[in-house]
Amino acid sequence: MSNSEHSFSTADIDQNLQQIKALLEQEELDHAELLALVNIRDKLVLEQLNQLDDEQKQLFGKAELATNQLLQSQAQSLYEQTEKQLAKLVRNRKVIKKYK
């Protein structure tokens, strides 16, 4: 995933982004931790938006949209991988039950 920091981002937002990226790259995803980090990110972004003027809000919003799309894409990929693994597990369980 590319670096998605931008000029209107804060150190807290950047740190949160790095934490989310690191979590998404782990072998096993901690869903509760991801949800907590995403909720923190939402709060940080809203706080930053409240400090910007209208023009800056537009630029910040566009940059954050691009960042969020990258995160969503990676999370969607992980979801699809998990779905495939779950389907394979279910098929394997059926085969095992058949031979018991």
N, C-alpha and C positions, 0 to 999 in steps of 0.2 A: 504494500500500500504506500502511496507516495506521501510526502510530507504535506499536510493540509493546513499548516499554520499560516496566518495572514496578518496584515498590519493592524487590524482592529481586534485581534485576539489578545487575551490576557494570559499571563503566566499560568493562572489557575486553569483556564480553558485548555491551554496547550498541554499541561500536565495531565489533565483528565483525558484528553485525546490519546496521549501516549499510553495511559493505563488501559484504555479501551482497546487500543491496537494490540497491546501485549496480551491482554486477555483473549482476544479473538485468535491469536496465533498459538495459544496453548493447545496441547494434545486433547485435553478434556475441558470443555467449556463449563465454567461455573455460572449457570443462568442467573442465580440470585445476585451474584456479584456484578454481572453485566447489567442487570436491571438497576441496581443501586448506582452504578457509574453513569448510566444513561439518565437517570433521574437527577443526579448531581449536575451532569452536563446541561440538562434543560434549565435548571435553576441558574447556573453560571451564565448561560447564553442570554436568558431573560434579564438578568442583572446588568449585563453589558449593554444590551439593547436600550435599557432605560437611561444609560449614561451618554448615548450618542445622539447627535442631531439627525434630522430626517435623511439628509444625503448620506451620512455615515451609516445610518441604519440600513439603507438600501445596499450599500457596498458590503457591509458586514453580513447581511442576510444572504446575499448571493454567494459569498465565500463559505458561509456556514452550510448553505444548501448543498454546495459541491462536496463539502466534507461529509455531511450526513448521507449523501448518496453513496459515497465510497464505503462508509461504514455499513450502510444498509445492504449494499452489494455483497460485502464479505459475510455479513450475518446470514443473508439469504443462501449463499453458497454453503455455509456450515449447516444450515437447516436442511437443505436438500441432501447433503451427505448423510446426515443423521437419519433422515427419512429412508434413504436407501439401505442403510445399515439395519434399521428397524425392520424393514420389509424382509431382508435376508434372514434376520433372526427368527421372524415369524415363520417363514418357509422352512427353515431348519428345524424348528420345534415341531412342525407338522410332520416332517419326515421322521423325526425321532419317535413321536407318538405312534406313528404308523407301524414302526418296527418293534414296539414294546409288547 
